[in-house]
Each structure stands twice: as C-alpha cells, then as structure tokens.
Amino acid sequence: MYFIITAWLTLYSGPAIHHELNTIQFEGTWQCHEYISENKMALLLPHIETYGDDLKGFEFYCENRWND
C-alpha cells in the first residue's frame, strides 16, 4: 500500500497550509507512523526554514493509496 505523508501547518499570519511531502510504500499504517516518528525533524526542518517564526504548529498524517 502506498502512503502520502502530509503536513498540516498552522501559521500566525494566516490560514493553515496542507503540504504533500512524500509518497512511500509501507506494509501498513503503523509502519508509516513509525517512519514519521523516526524522521520528524527531517520532515519538519524545511518548513521551519521556510516559515520561521510564523510557524505556529504542525501535524503529520499518513494518507493511504492502494497500489492498483
């Protein structure tokens, strides 16, 4: 099964932003969440560099896509 790792970013200056980060194949949802847990800073760093002090909060999600 393919998963798209997405980031939901909230900013002080405006509305929340939704970014699709990576499309990766995992055996299941837990493996995707484990990947996020182990790579959270690498996934977040580009957004810290882009938005700086305007970044208010973030959350990562695993959205599954079936491999047809």
mmJSON file of the N, C-alpha and C atoms, coordinates in Angstrom:
{"data_MODEL":{"atom_site":{
"group_PDB":["ATOM","ATOM","ATOM","ATOM","ATOM","ATOM","ATOM","ATOM","ATOM","ATOM","ATOM","ATOM","ATOM","ATOM","ATOM","ATOM","ATOM","ATOM","ATOM","ATOM","ATOM","ATOM","ATOM","ATOM","ATOM","ATOM","ATOM","ATOM","ATOM","ATOM","ATOM","ATOM","ATOM","ATOM","ATOM","ATOM","ATOM","ATOM","ATOM","ATOM","ATOM","ATOM","ATOM","ATOM","ATOM","ATOM","ATOM","ATOM","ATOM","ATOM","ATOM","ATOM","ATOM","ATOM","ATOM","ATOM","ATOM","ATOM","ATOM","ATOM","ATOM","ATOM","ATOM","ATOM","ATOM","ATOM","ATOM","ATOM","ATOM","ATOM","ATOM","ATOM","ATOM","ATOM","ATOM","ATOM","ATOM","ATOM","ATOM","ATOM","ATOM","ATOM","ATOM","ATOM","ATOM","ATOM","ATOM","ATOM","ATOM","ATOM","ATOM","ATOM","ATOM","ATOM","ATOM","ATOM","ATOM","ATOM","ATOM","ATOM","ATOM","ATOM","ATOM","ATOM","ATOM","ATOM","ATOM","ATOM","ATOM","ATOM","ATOM","ATOM","ATOM","ATOM","ATOM","ATOM","ATOM","ATOM","ATOM","ATOM","ATOM","ATOM","ATOM","ATOM","ATOM","ATOM","ATOM","ATOM","ATOM","ATOM","ATOM","ATOM","ATOM","ATOM","ATOM","ATOM","ATOM","ATOM","ATOM","ATOM","ATOM","ATOM","ATOM","ATOM","ATOM","ATOM","ATOM","ATOM","ATOM","ATOM","ATOM","ATOM","ATOM","ATOM","ATOM","ATOM","ATOM","ATOM","ATOM","ATOM","ATOM","ATOM","ATOM","ATOM","ATOM","ATOM","ATOM","ATOM","ATOM","ATOM","ATOM","ATOM","ATOM","ATOM","ATOM","ATOM","ATOM","ATOM","ATOM","ATOM","ATOM","ATOM","ATOM","ATOM","ATOM","ATOM","ATOM","ATOM","ATOM","ATOM","ATOM","ATOM","ATOM","ATOM","ATOM","ATOM","ATOM","ATOM","ATOM","ATOM","ATOM","ATOM","ATOM","ATOM"],
"id":[1,2,3,4,5,6,7,8,9,10,11,12,13,14,15,16,17,18,19,20,21,22,23,24,25,26,27,28,29,30,31,32,33,34,35,36,37,38,39,40,41,42,43,44,45,46,47,48,49,50,51,52,53,54,55,56,57,58,59,60,61,62,63,64,65,66,67,68,69,70,71,72,73,74,75,76,77,78,79,80,81,82,83,84,85,86,87,88,89,90,91,92,93,94,95,96,97,98,99,100,101,102,103,104,105,106,107,108,109,110,111,112,113,114,115,116,117,118,119,120,121,122,123,124,125,126,127,128,129,130,131,132,133,134,135,136,137,138,139,140,141,142,143,144,145,146,147,148,149,150,151,152,153,154,155,156,157,158,159,160,161,162,163,164,165,166,167,168,169,170,171,172,173,174,175,176,177,178,179,180,181,182,183,184,185,186,187,188,189,190,191,192,193,194,195,196,197,198,199,200,201,202,203,204],
"type_symbol":["N","C","C","N","C","C","N","C","C","N","C","C","N","C","C","N","C","C","N","C","C","N","C","C","N","C","C","N","C","C","N","C","C","N","C","C","N","C","C","N","C","C","N","C","C","N","C","C","N","C","C","N","C","C","N","C","C","N","C","C","N","C","C","N","C","C","N","C","C","N","C","C","N","C","C","N","C","C","N","C","C","N","C","C","N","C","C","N","C","C","N","C","C","N","C","C","N","C","C","N","C","C","N","C","C","N","C","C","N","C","C","N","C","C","N","C","C","N","C","C","N","C","C","N","C","C","N","C","C","N","C","C","N","C","C","N","C","C","N","C","C","N","C","C","N","C","C","N","C","C","N","C","C","N","C","C","N","C","C","N","C","C","N","C","C","N","C","C","N","C","C","N","C","C","N","C","C","N","C","C","N","C","C","N","C","C","N","C","C","N","C","C","N","C","C","N","C","C","N","C","C","N","C","C"],
"label_atom_id":["N","CA","C","N","CA","C","N","CA","C","N","CA","C","N","CA","C","N","CA","C","N","CA","C","N","CA","C","N","CA","C","N","CA","C","N","CA","C","N","CA","C","N","CA","C","N","CA","C","N","CA","C","N","CA","C","N","CA","C","N","CA","C","N","CA","C","N","CA","C","N","CA","C","N","CA","C","N","CA","C","N","CA","C","N","CA","C","N","CA","C","N","CA","C","N","CA","C","N","CA","C","N","CA","C","N","CA","C","N","CA","C","N","CA","C","N","CA","C","N","CA","C","N","CA","C","N","CA","C","N","CA","C","N","CA","C","N","CA","C","N","CA","C","N","CA","C","N","CA","C","N","CA","C","N","CA","C","N","CA","C","N","CA","C","N","CA","C","N","CA","C","N","CA","C","N","CA","C","N","CA","C","N","CA","C","N","CA","C","N","CA","C","N","CA","C","N","CA","C","N","CA","C","N","CA","C","N","CA","C","N","CA","C","N","CA","C","N","CA","C","N","CA","C","N","CA","C","N","CA","C","N","CA","C","N","CA","C"],
"label_alt_id":[null,null,null,null,null,null,null,null,null,null,null,null,null,null,null,null,null,null,null,null,null,null,null,null,null,null,null,null,null,null,null,null,null,null,null,null,null,null,null,null,null,null,null,null,null,null,null,null,null,null,null,null,null,null,null,null,null,null,null,null,null,null,null,null,null,null,null,null,null,null,null,null,null,null,null,null,null,null,null,null,null,null,null,null,null,null,null,null,null,null,null,null,null,null,null,null,null,null,null,null,null,null,null,null,null,null,null,null,null,null,null,null,null,null,null,null,null,null,null,null,null,null,null,null,null,null,null,null,null,null,null,null,null,null,null,null,null,null,null,null,null,null,null,null,null,null,null,null,null,null,null,null,null,null,null,null,null,null,null,null,null,null,null,null,null,null,null,null,null,null,null,null,null,null,null,null,null,null,null,null,null,null,null,null,null,null,null,null,null,null,null,null,null,null,null,null,null,null,null,null,null,null,null,null],
"label_comp_id":["MET","MET","MET","TYR","TYR","TYR","PHE","PHE","PHE","ILE","ILE","ILE","ILE","ILE","ILE","THR","THR","THR","ALA","ALA","ALA","TRP","TRP","TRP","LEU","LEU","LEU","THR","THR","THR","LEU","LEU","LEU","TYR","TYR","TYR","SER","SER","SER","GLY","GLY","GLY","PRO","PRO","PRO","ALA","ALA","ALA","ILE","ILE","ILE","HIS","HIS","HIS","HIS","HIS","HIS","GLU","GLU","GLU","LEU","LEU","LEU","ASN","ASN","ASN","THR","THR","THR","ILE","ILE","ILE","GLN","GLN","GLN","PHE","PHE","PHE","GLU","GLU","GLU","GLY","GLY","GLY","THR","THR","THR","TRP","TRP","TRP","GLN","GLN","GLN","CYS","CYS","CYS","HIS","HIS","HIS","GLU","GLU","GLU","TYR","TYR","TYR","ILE","ILE","ILE","SER","SER","SER","GLU","GLU","GLU","ASN","ASN","ASN","LYS","LYS","LYS","MET","MET","MET","ALA","ALA","ALA","LEU","LEU","LEU","LEU","LEU","LEU","LEU","LEU","LEU","PRO","PRO","PRO","HIS","HIS","HIS","ILE","ILE","ILE","GLU","GLU","GLU","THR","THR","THR","TYR","TYR","TYR","GLY","GLY","GLY","ASP","ASP","ASP","ASP","ASP","ASP","LEU","LEU","LEU","LYS","LYS","LYS","GLY","GLY","GLY","PHE","PHE","PHE","GLU","GLU","GLU","PHE","PHE","PHE","TYR","TYR","TYR","CYS","CYS","CYS","GLU","GLU","GLU","ASN","ASN","ASN","ARG","ARG","ARG","TRP","TRP","TRP","ASN","ASN","ASN","ASP","ASP","ASP"],
"label_asym_id":["A","A","A","A","A","A","A","A","A","A","A","A","A","A","A","A","A","A","A","A","A","A","A","A","A","A","A","A","A","A","A","A","A","A","A","A","A","A","A","A","A","A","A","A","A","A","A","A","A","A","A","A","A","A","A","A","A","A","A","A","A","A","A","A","A","A","A","A","A","A","A","A","A","A","A","A","A","A","A","A","A","A","A","A","A","A","A","A","A","A","A","A","A","A","A","A","A","A","A","A","A","A","A","A","A","A","A","A","A","A","A","A","A","A","A","A","A","A","A","A","A","A","A","A","A","A","A","A","A","A","A","A","A","A","A","A","A","A","A","A","A","A","A","A","A","A","A","A","A","A","A","A","A","A","A","A","A","A","A","A","A","A","A","A","A","A","A","A","A","A","A","A","A","A","A","A","A","A","A","A","A","A","A","A","A","A","A","A","A","A","A","A","A","A","A","A","A","A","A","A","A","A","A","A"],
"label_entity_id":["1","1","1","1","1","1","1","1","1","1","1","1","1","1","1","1","1","1","1","1","1","1","1","1","1","1","1","1","1","1","1","1","1","1","1","1","1","1","1","1","1","1","1","1","1","1","1","1","1","1","1","1","1","1","1","1","1","1","1","1","1","1","1","1","1","1","1","1","1","1","1","1","1","1","1","1","1","1","1","1","1","1","1","1","1","1","1","1","1","1","1","1","1","1","1","1","1","1","1","1","1","1","1","1","1","1","1","1","1","1","1","1","1","1","1","1","1","1","1","1","1","1","1","1","1","1","1","1","1","1","1","1","1","1","1","1","1","1","1","1","1","1","1","1","1","1","1","1","1","1","1","1","1","1","1","1","1","1","1","1","1","1","1","1","1","1","1","1","1","1","1","1","1","1","1","1","1","1","1","1","1","1","1","1","1","1","1","1","1","1","1","1","1","1","1","1","1","1","1","1","1","1","1","1"],
"label_seq_id":[1,1,1,2,2,2,3,3,3,4,4,4,5,5,5,6,6,6,7,7,7,8,8,8,9,9,9,10,10,10,11,11,11,12,12,12,13,13,13,14,14,14,15,15,15,16,16,16,17,17,17,18,18,18,19,19,19,20,20,20,21,21,21,22,22,22,23,23,23,24,24,24,25,25,25,26,26,26,27,27,27,28,28,28,29,29,29,30,30,30,31,31,31,32,32,32,33,33,33,34,34,34,35,35,35,36,36,36,37,37,37,38,38,38,39,39,39,40,40,40,41,41,41,42,42,42,43,43,43,44,44,44,45,45,45,46,46,46,47,47,47,48,48,48,49,49,49,50,50,50,51,51,51,52,52,52,53,53,53,54,54,54,55,55,55,56,56,56,57,57,57,58,58,58,59,59,59,60,60,60,61,61,61,62,62,62,63,63,63,64,64,64,65,65,65,66,66,66,67,67,67,68,68,68],
"pdbx_PDB_ins_code":[null,null,null,null,null,null,null,null,null,null,null,null,null,null,null,null,null,null,null,null,null,null,null,null,null,null,null,null,null,null,null,null,null,null,null,null,null,null,null,null,null,null,null,null,null,null,null,null,null,null,null,null,null,null,null,null,null,null,null,null,null,null,null,null,null,null,null,null,null,null,null,null,null,null,null,null,null,null,null,null,null,null,null,null,null,null,null,null,null,null,null,null,null,null,null,null,null,null,null,null,null,null,null,null,null,null,null,null,null,null,null,null,null,null,null,null,null,null,null,null,null,null,null,null,null,null,null,null,null,null,null,null,null,null,null,null,null,null,null,null,null,null,null,null,null,null,null,null,null,null,null,null,null,null,null,null,null,null,null,null,null,null,null,null,null,null,null,null,null,null,null,null,null,null,null,null,null,null,null,null,null,null,null,null,null,null,null,null,null,null,null,null,null,null,null,null,null,null,null,null,null,null,null,null],
"Cartn_x":[0.837,0.0,0.894,0.525,1.267,0.65,1.509,1.062,1.662,0.877,1.373,1.495,2.707,2.931,2.634,1.692,1.29,1.569,1.802,2.0,0.9,0.307,-0.686,-0.004,0.235,0.972,0.034,0.104,-0.655,0.323,-0.1,0.747,0.08,0.893,0.358,-0.277,0.251,-0.156,-1.356,-1.834,-2.923,-3.45,-4.123,-4.766,-3.747,-4.222,-3.393,-3.032,-1.91,-1.393,-1.247,-1.644,-1.556,-0.493,0.538,1.613,1.674,1.745,2.045,3.557,4.153,5.612,6.224,5.863,6.495,5.441,5.671,4.874,5.79,5.446,6.294,5.425,5.964,5.239,5.58,4.533,4.662,3.73,3.98,3.104,1.79,1.798,0.588,0.733,-0.347,-0.398,0.635,0.816,1.756,3.179,3.567,4.907,5.074,4.021,4.061,4.225,3.462,3.57,4.932,5.48,6.813,7.858,7.713,8.613,8.544,7.337,7.176,7.843,7.617,8.2,9.73,10.314,11.771,12.395,11.594,12.12,11.444,10.832,10.027,10.827,12.027,12.812,13.206,13.567,13.921,12.712,11.523,10.306,9.912,10.186,9.771,10.757,12.04,13.074,12.853,12.494,12.277,11.177,10.181,9.095,9.525,10.377,10.934,11.775,12.564,13.394,12.553,11.446,10.584,9.759,9.132,8.169,8.736,9.828,10.487,9.552,9.581,8.78,7.285,6.901,5.48,4.823,5.631,5.112,4.59,3.293,2.634,2.523,2.213,2.053,2.106,2.161,2.237,1.683,1.305,0.905,1.198,1.621,1.885,0.818,0.471,-0.542,-0.05,-0.574,-0.35,-1.659,-1.681,-2.872,-2.605,-3.406,-3.112,-3.693,-2.963,-3.373,-3.122,-4.081,-3.921,-3.109,-2.252,-1.442,-2.241,-2.777,-3.609,-2.778],
"Cartn_y":[-1.162,0.0,1.24,2.239,3.488,4.485,5.26,6.304,7.628,8.675,10.019,10.65,11.034,11.718,13.189,13.7,15.09,15.851,17.142,18.024,19.071,19.276,20.325,21.373,22.554,23.602,24.746,25.224,26.413,27.563,28.72,29.905,31.009,31.867,33.016,34.021,34.12,35.179,34.844,33.599,33.297,31.898,31.429,30.109,28.964,27.81,26.604,26.188,25.505,25.06,23.543,22.913,21.458,21.157,20.378,20.004,18.487,17.999,16.587,16.471,15.645,15.592,14.454,13.223,12.05,10.999,10.241,9.055,7.857,7.029,5.902,4.663,3.512,2.259,1.659,1.358,0.705,-0.492,-1.412,-2.574,-2.204,-1.148,-0.751,0.617,1.072,2.396,2.578,1.548,1.676,1.896,1.272,1.48,2.919,3.469,4.858,5.798,5.582,6.414,6.258,5.058,4.835,5.634,5.644,6.418,7.906,8.419,9.826,10.084,9.206,9.369,9.406,8.549,8.457,9.561,10.214,11.222,12.578,12.829,14.038,15.32,15.406,16.635,16.831,15.767,15.88,16.315,15.853,16.248,17.696,18.13,19.452,20.558,20.255,21.276,22.186,21.672,22.587,23.619,23.242,24.168,25.202,24.805,25.763,26.791,26.317,27.226,28.159,27.661,28.47,29.479,29.058,29.904,30.554,30.047,30.654,30.85,32.063,32.378,32.442,32.431,32.443,31.071,30.026,28.668,28.531,28.279,28.176,26.732,25.817,24.415,23.536,22.219,21.269,19.927,19.135,17.746,16.984,15.736,14.882,13.792,13.418,12.39,11.397,10.187,9.147,8.931,9.298,9.086,7.925,6.88,5.679,5.751,5.123,4.976,3.516,2.897,1.489,1.403,0.418,0.166,-0.713,-0.09,-0.849,-1.417],
"Cartn_z":[0.0,0.0,0.0,-0.764,-0.811,0.156,0.803,1.705,1.268,1.362,1.148,2.519,2.87,4.141,3.905,4.689,4.547,5.835,5.689,6.838,6.826,7.985,8.176,9.045,8.481,9.174,9.514,10.748,11.12,11.295,10.808,10.826,11.638,12.23,12.953,11.993,10.785,9.862,8.978,9.002,8.077,8.251,7.215,7.302,7.31,7.721,7.741,6.317,6.2,4.903,4.936,3.839,3.691,2.643,3.021,2.094,1.96,0.721,0.484,0.386,1.255,1.346,0.544,0.872,0.267,-0.048,-1.087,-1.367,-1.182,-0.197,0.177,0.341,0.016,0.192,1.549,2.33,3.63,3.659,4.569,4.726,5.396,6.195,6.884,7.524,8.139,8.736,9.843,10.675,11.784,11.293,10.2,9.663,9.176,8.613,8.167,9.362,10.413,11.612,12.29,12.251,12.797,12.012,10.679,9.832,10.193,10.36,10.743,12.085,13.039,14.368,14.313,13.505,13.417,12.563,11.725,10.794,10.933,12.066,12.249,12.007,12.529,12.344,10.882,10.197,8.776,7.951,8.339,7.634,7.951,9.17,9.615,9.251,9.218,9.023,7.812,6.63,5.506,5.771,6.559,6.868,7.906,8.841,9.796,9.053,8.083,7.295,6.432,5.911,5.044,5.835,6.915,7.63,8.886,9.42,10.574,11.753,12.313,13.495,13.208,11.945,11.593,11.802,11.916,12.11,13.534,13.634,14.938,15.411,14.496,14.854,13.626,13.865,12.757,13.196,12.208,12.429,11.146,11.304,10.148,10.069,8.844,8.611,7.568,7.655,6.653,5.901,4.635,3.809,2.865,2.984,2.194,0.794,-0.113,-1.512,-1.872,-2.478,-2.877,-4.139,-4.218,-5.403,-6.354,-7.377,-8.351,-9.46],
"occupancy":[1.0,1.0,1.0,1.0,1.0,1.0,1.0,1.0,1.0,1.0,1.0,1.0,1.0,1.0,1.0,1.0,1.0,1.0,1.0,1.0,1.0,1.0,1.0,1.0,1.0,1.0,1.0,1.0,1.0,1.0,1.0,1.0,1.0,1.0,1.0,1.0,1.0,1.0,1.0,1.0,1.0,1.0,1.0,1.0,1.0,1.0,1.0,1.0,1.0,1.0,1.0,1.0,1.0,1.0,1.0,1.0,1.0,1.0,1.0,1.0,1.0,1.0,1.0,1.0,1.0,1.0,1.0,1.0,1.0,1.0,1.0,1.0,1.0,1.0,1.0,1.0,1.0,1.0,1.0,1.0,1.0,1.0,1.0,1.0,1.0,1.0,1.0,1.0,1.0,1.0,1.0,1.0,1.0,1.0,1.0,1.0,1.0,1.0,1.0,1.0,1.0,1.0,1.0,1.0,1.0,1.0,1.0,1.0,1.0,1.0,1.0,1.0,1.0,1.0,1.0,1.0,1.0,1.0,1.0,1.0,1.0,1.0,1.0,1.0,1.0,1.0,1.0,1.0,1.0,1.0,1.0,1.0,1.0,1.0,1.0,1.0,1.0,1.0,1.0,1.0,1.0,1.0,1.0,1.0,1.0,1.0,1.0,1.0,1.0,1.0,1.0,1.0,1.0,1.0,1.0,1.0,1.0,1.0,1.0,1.0,1.0,1.0,1.0,1.0,1.0,1.0,1.0,1.0,1.0,1.0,1.0,1.0,1.0,1.0,1.0,1.0,1.0,1.0,1.0,1.0,1.0,1.0,1.0,1.0,1.0,1.0,1.0,1.0,1.0,1.0,1.0,1.0,1.0,1.0,1.0,1.0,1.0,1.0,1.0,1.0,1.0,1.0,1.0,1.0],
"B_iso_or_equiv":[0.0,0.0,0.0,0.0,0.0,0.0,0.0,0.0,0.0,0.0,0.0,0.0,0.0,0.0,0.0,0.0,0.0,0.0,0.0,0.0,0.0,0.0,0.0,0.0,0.0,0.0,0.0,0.0,0.0,0.0,0.0,0.0,0.0,0.0,0.0,0.0,0.0,0.0,0.0,0.0,0.0,0.0,0.0,0.0,0.0,0.0,0.0,0.0,0.0,0.0,0.0,0.0,0.0,0.0,0.0,0.0,0.0,0.0,0.0,0.0,0.0,0.0,0.0,0.0,0.0,0.0,0.0,0.0,0.0,0.0,0.0,0.0,0.0,0.0,0.0,0.0,0.0,0.0,0.0,0.0,0.0,0.0,0.0,0.0,0.0,0.0,0.0,0.0,0.0,0.0,0.0,0.0,0.0,0.0,0.0,0.0,0.0,0.0,0.0,0.0,0.0,0.0,0.0,0.0,0.0,0.0,0.0,0.0,0.0,0.0,0.0,0.0,0.0,0.0,0.0,0.0,0.0,0.0,0.0,0.0,0.0,0.0,0.0,0.0,0.0,0.0,0.0,0.0,0.0,0.0,0.0,0.0,0.0,0.0,0.0,0.0,0.0,0.0,0.0,0.0,0.0,0.0,0.0,0.0,0.0,0.0,0.0,0.0,0.0,0.0,0.0,0.0,0.0,0.0,0.0,0.0,0.0,0.0,0.0,0.0,0.0,0.0,0.0,0.0,0.0,0.0,0.0,0.0,0.0,0.0,0.0,0.0,0.0,0.0,0.0,0.0,0.0,0.0,0.0,0.0,0.0,0.0,0.0,0.0,0.0,0.0,0.0,0.0,0.0,0.0,0.0,0.0,0.0,0.0,0.0,0.0,0.0,0.0,0.0,0.0,0.0,0.0,0.0,0.0],
"pdbx_formal_charge":[null,null,null,null,null,null,null,null,null,null,null,null,null,null,null,null,null,null,null,null,null,null,null,null,null,null,null,null,null,null,null,null,null,null,null,null,null,null,null,null,null,null,null,null,null,null,null,null,null,null,null,null,null,null,null,null,null,null,null,null,null,null,null,null,null,null,null,null,null,null,null,null,null,null,null,null,null,null,null,null,null,null,null,null,null,null,null,null,null,null,null,null,null,null,null,null,null,null,null,null,null,null,null,null,null,null,null,null,null,null,null,null,null,null,null,null,null,null,null,null,null,null,null,null,null,null,null,null,null,null,null,null,null,null,null,null,null,null,null,null,null,null,null,null,null,null,null,null,null,null,null,null,null,null,null,null,null,null,null,null,null,null,null,null,null,null,null,null,null,null,null,null,null,null,null,null,null,null,null,null,null,null,null,null,null,null,null,null,null,null,null,null,null,null,null,null,null,null,null,null,null,null,null,null],
"auth_seq_id":[1,1,1,2,2,2,3,3,3,4,4,4,5,5,5,6,6,6,7,7,7,8,8,8,9,9,9,10,10,10,11,11,11,12,12,12,13,13,13,14,14,14,15,15,15,16,16,16,17,17,17,18,18,18,19,19,19,20,20,20,21,21,21,22,22,22,23,23,23,24,24,24,25,25,25,26,26,26,27,27,27,28,28,28,29,29,29,30,30,30,31,31,31,32,32,32,33,33,33,34,34,34,35,35,35,36,36,36,37,37,37,38,38,38,39,39,39,40,40,40,41,41,41,42,42,42,43,43,43,44,44,44,45,45,45,46,46,46,47,47,47,48,48,48,49,49,49,50,50,50,51,51,51,52,52,52,53,53,53,54,54,54,55,55,55,56,56,56,57,57,57,58,58,58,59,59,59,60,60,60,61,61,61,62,62,62,63,63,63,64,64,64,65,65,65,66,66,66,67,67,67,68,68,68],
"auth_comp_id":["MET","MET","MET","TYR","TYR","TYR","PHE","PHE","PHE","ILE","ILE","ILE","ILE","ILE","ILE","THR","THR","THR","ALA","ALA","ALA","TRP","TRP","TRP","LEU","LEU","LEU","THR","THR","THR","LEU","LEU","LEU","TYR","TYR","TYR","SER","SER","SER","GLY","GLY","GLY","PRO","PRO","PRO","ALA","ALA","ALA","ILE","ILE","ILE","HIS","HIS","HIS","HIS","HIS","HIS","GLU","GLU","GLU","LEU","LEU","LEU","ASN","ASN","ASN","THR","THR","THR","ILE","ILE","ILE","GLN","GLN","GLN","PHE","PHE","PHE","GLU","GLU","GLU","GLY","GLY","GLY","THR","THR","THR","TRP","TRP","TRP","GLN","GLN","GLN","CYS","CYS","CYS","HIS","HIS","HIS","GLU","GLU","GLU","TYR","TYR","TYR","ILE","ILE","ILE","SER","SER","SER","GLU","GLU","GLU","ASN","ASN","ASN","LYS","LYS","LYS","MET","MET","MET","ALA","ALA","ALA","LEU","LEU","LEU","LEU","LEU","LEU","LEU","LEU","LEU","PRO","PRO","PRO","HIS","HIS","HIS","ILE","ILE","ILE","GLU","GLU","GLU","THR","THR","THR","TYR","TYR","TYR","GLY","GLY","GLY","ASP","ASP","ASP","ASP","ASP","ASP","LEU","LEU","LEU","LYS","LYS","LYS","GLY","GLY","GLY","PHE","PHE","PHE","GLU","GLU","GLU","PHE","PHE","PHE","TYR","TYR","TYR","CYS","CYS","CYS","GLU","GLU","GLU","ASN","ASN","ASN","ARG","ARG","ARG","TRP","TRP","TRP","ASN","ASN","ASN","ASP","ASP","ASP"],
"auth_asym_id":["A","A","A","A","A","A","A","A","A","A","A","A","A","A","A","A","A","A","A","A","A","A","A","A","A","A","A","A","A","A","A","A","A","A","A","A","A","A","A","A","A","A","A","A","A","A","A","A","A","A","A","A","A","A","A","A","A","A","A","A","A","A","A","A","A","A","A","A","A","A","A","A","A","A","A","A","A","A","A","A","A","A","A","A","A","A","A","A","A","A","A","A","A","A","A","A","A","A","A","A","A","A","A","A","A","A","A","A","A","A","A","A","A","A","A","A","A","A","A","A","A","A","A","A","A","A","A","A","A","A","A","A","A","A","A","A","A","A","A","A","A","A","A","A","A","A","A","A","A","A","A","A","A","A","A","A","A","A","A","A","A","A","A","A","A","A","A","A","A","A","A","A","A","A","A","A","A","A","A","A","A","A","A","A","A","A","A","A","A","A","A","A","A","A","A","A","A","A","A","A","A","A","A","A"],
"auth_atom_id":["N","CA","C","N","CA","C","N","CA","C","N","CA","C","N","CA","C","N","CA","C","N","CA","C","N","CA","C","N","CA","C","N","CA","C","N","CA","C","N","CA","C","N","CA","C","N","CA","C","N","CA","C","N","CA","C","N","CA","C","N","CA","C","N","CA","C","N","CA","C","N","CA","C","N","CA","C","N","CA","C","N","CA","C","N","CA","C","N","CA","C","N","CA","C","N","CA","C","N","CA","C","N","CA","C","N","CA","C","N","CA","C","N","CA","C","N","CA","C","N","CA","C","N","CA","C","N","CA","C","N","CA","C","N","CA","C","N","CA","C","N","CA","C","N","CA","C","N","CA","C","N","CA","C","N","CA","C","N","CA","C","N","CA","C","N","CA","C","N","CA","C","N","CA","C","N","CA","C","N","CA","C","N","CA","C","N","CA","C","N","CA","C","N","CA","C","N","CA","C","N","CA","C","N","CA","C","N","CA","C","N","CA","C","N","CA","C","N","CA","C","N","CA","C","N","CA","C","N","CA","C","N","CA","C","N","CA","C"],
"pdbx_PDB_model_num":[1,1,1,1,1,1,1,1,1,1,1,1,1,1,1,1,1,1,1,1,1,1,1,1,1,1,1,1,1,1,1,1,1,1,1,1,1,1,1,1,1,1,1,1,1,1,1,1,1,1,1,1,1,1,1,1,1,1,1,1,1,1,1,1,1,1,1,1,1,1,1,1,1,1,1,1,1,1,1,1,1,1,1,1,1,1,1,1,1,1,1,1,1,1,1,1,1,1,1,1,1,1,1,1,1,1,1,1,1,1,1,1,1,1,1,1,1,1,1,1,1,1,1,1,1,1,1,1,1,1,1,1,1,1,1,1,1,1,1,1,1,1,1,1,1,1,1,1,1,1,1,1,1,1,1,1,1,1,1,1,1,1,1,1,1,1,1,1,1,1,1,1,1,1,1,1,1,1,1,1,1,1,1,1,1,1,1,1,1,1,1,1,1,1,1,1,1,1,1,1,1,1,1,1]
}}}
